[in-house]
Amino acid sequence: MSNSPVQRHWRTSLFLWVGLPFIAVVGLVKAAPDLVPAWEARSGSGVIGTFTAARESCSHGSCDHYGSWRSADGTSTRTDVILYDSPDSMRVGQTAEARDSGARGGVFSTTDGGSAILLVTGFAVGGVAAAIAWPVFLWRTWRTWRARRTELPEPVAAAA
């Protein structure tokens, strides 16, 4: 497969016009709201409780567990939440200690390790970077277009 300048330009244009705004929206809408709760859970903040797995979704050798969470004192419950960083041994019907720190979609396992905080941080940072880069790209494109437009010669009138 050849990698001509035309193909590279097409791919770059597609990324700049479609990819950057998509990354910005996903990073800012999906990941950024869970950034603070993920770091709070990592530092030990939040309410401890018990997560009970009701269903699992497996893909590429790893499984996500969904279920309900109930605080240790019984005052709060959440239903249909994901257990971030669930233990590898987790199965449907089993329980695990989890921390609710306010993430929209789930609670965090209290076991050490896991990649949820890295993924949330990476997506949020990527979203912010794309949200900054896209307007810069638009401004540079507009400036280049405007410069080319002003460089065009004036039409010459035909002599009568």
Protein Blocks (a to p, Z undefined) as FASTA:
>chain_A
ZZdfklmmmmmmmmmmmmmmmmmmmmmmmmmmmmmmmmmmmnopacddddddfbdcdeeh
iacdddddddfkopaccehiacehiafklcehiacddddehiakbccdfbegdjklmmmm
mmmmmmmmmmmmmmmmmmmmmmmmmmmmmmpccdddddZZ
